[in-house]
Amino acid sequence: MEAAHAETARHLAVIERQIAARAERMTITAHARTRHLARSTSRWSRADEREFQDALATLRFARRGEIDALSRKLARQAGAIAAFRIRYRSHELAGEDVS
């Protein structure tokens, strides 16, 4: 159960990384302009950050069904693991009291 839970969590993390990478590529592509800045100056402006956050929200919204399904699955798996641990521990403790 724990391996399946970890695999689901990894899958959700992969989706989040894909979304972030795609949003960054979209932002960079949209603002493909030459800037002559000093070496220590960042090329990522506040406008770029706003556009990145907008793209991130749009992409998350587009994949919300998949993200929600995986989140619900993670919650169910965590609940099953917790119930198993409680059940196993209560049986373990009951066995110790008999001795």
C-alpha positions in Angstrom: 0.0 0.0 0.0 2.8 2.4 0.9 4.6 1.7 -2.4 1.4 2.5 -4.3 0.9 5.7 -2.3 4.5 6.8 -3.0 4.0 6.0 -6.7 0.9 8.1 -6.8 2.7 11.0 -5.0 5.5 10.8 -7.5 3.1 10.9 -10.4 1.4 14.0 -9.0 4.9 15.6 -8.5 5.8 14.8 -12.2 2.6 16.5 -13.4 3.3 19.6 -11.3 6.9 19.7 -12.7 5.6 19.3 -16.2 3.1 22.1 -15.7 5.8 24.5 -14.2 8.2 23.7 -17.0 5.6 24.3 -19.7 4.5 27.6 -18.1 8.2 28.7 -17.9 8.7 27.8 -21.6 5.5 29.7 -22.6 6.7 32.8 -20.7 10.1 32.7 -22.1 8.8 32.2 -25.6 6.3 35.0 -25.3 9.0 37.4 -24.1 11.8 36.3 -26.5 13.3 39.7 -26.7 16.8 41.0 -26.4 17.7 42.9 -23.3 21.0 44.5 -22.8 21.5 44.2 -19.0 24.5 43.9 -16.8 25.7 40.5 -15.9 24.3 40.7 -12.3 20.9 41.8 -13.4 18.1 39.3 -13.7 16.3 38.8 -17.0 13.1 37.7 -15.2 11.0 40.8 -14.7 7.8 41.3 -12.6 5.8 41.2 -15.8 7.4 37.8 -16.7 6.6 36.5 -13.2 2.9 37.6 -13.6 2.7 36.0 -17.0 4.4 32.8 -15.6 1.8 32.6 -12.8 -1.0 33.2 -15.2 0.2 30.4 -17.5 0.7 28.2 -14.5 -2.9 28.7 -13.4 -4.2 28.1 -16.9 -2.3 24.9 -17.3 -3.3 23.7 -13.8 -6.9 24.4 -14.7 -6.6 22.5 -17.9 -5.3 19.4 -16.0 -7.5 19.9 -12.9 -9.3 16.6 -13.5 -6.2 14.6 -13.5 -4.7 16.5 -10.5 -8.0 16.2 -8.5 -8.2 12.5 -9.3 -4.7 11.9 -8.1 -5.2 14.0 -5.0 -8.3 12.0 -4.1 -6.5 8.8 -4.7 -3.6 9.9 -2.4 -6.1 10.8 0.3 -7.8 7.4 0.0 -4.5 5.6 0.1 -3.3 7.6 3.1 -6.6 6.7 4.9 -6.2 3.0 4.1 -2.6 3.0 5.4 -3.6 4.8 8.6 -6.5 2.4 9.1 -4.2 -0.6 8.5 -1.7 0.8 11.0 -4.4 1.4 13.6 -5.9 -2.1 13.1 -2.5 -3.8 13.1 -1.3 -1.9 16.2 -4.6 -2.6 18.1 -4.2 -6.4 17.3 -0.6 -6.2 18.3 -1.4 -4.5 21.7 -4.3 -7.0 22.3 -1.9 -9.9 21.9 0.6 -8.3 24.4 -2.1 -8.0 27.1 -3.0 -11.7 27.0 0.6 -12.8 27.9 
